[in-house]
Amino acid sequence: MHNYPCIMTEPPQSREVRDVEELRALAHPMRQRILRRLHEAGPATSTTLARDLGENSGIMSYHLRLLAEHDFVRAVPGRGQGRERWWQVTPDPFWIPREGLSVEAQAEISGLQPTGLAEDLEGFARFRAARQDMGEWGRGTWVSGRTTLTLTREEAVRLIADQQELIGRYRREAADAPAGTRTVVVRSLIYPEPSPELSGLPSRDPRGRRHCISALTCRRGPRPCWTSASGTSRPQ
């Protein structure tokens, strides 16, 4: 999950990414697609990635070199012949702080989330169209919902850390996956609701309490689906 940037105030133990050049390397739409492809399907060569993502291998090699330069991907040791290189996502999770970034860094991260969100919405639509033909994978394996929680700041930070720890229990390399598995992509959206004076909206809570809005999304390959988990969800 953390191979796609998790932007939060305080992280679980992981690498902090705030340098403008690192963020610029990460923010490019094609490089986001490369990271997603490597994360979901495992190691690949530039030729394989070019075929899968509809790009020529020369441009793909350029993007991979930039990602490798900033340690977002690494060459797979002992794999490949001659000049052929296999690439994998760097296993260490990383995070992007929302606070304390320069103006240039803020500009670079502004495009990170919407692209992935749009892709996940498209995946949800594909799942809805295909669910009836997916057998047991289309039944009882996803939920959809949204809830608001009344939390302190410390509780909101702990909620994020607990969620990351839970997801981490199920993380494994694609090569180690047993038979019968599918790729499951988990997207998380947790944020504190702005106060009325900042958002320009009427208060939803007359007692002035702050809500934390939480939604968890998930999709599965090869035909993705969407899962959203919250206190008001029900299995689909």
PyMOL commands that set and color helices and strands:
alter all, ss='L'
color gray80, all
select helices_A, chain A and resi 20-27+29-41+46-53+57-69+103-109+112-133+135-138+153-169+174-176+196-199
alter helices_A, ss='H'
color red, helices_A
select strands_A, chain A and resi 6-8+15-16+44-45+73-75+86-89+94-97+143-144+147-150+184-192+211-220+234-235
alter strands_A, ss='S'
color yellow, strands_A
deselect
rebuild
show_as cartoon
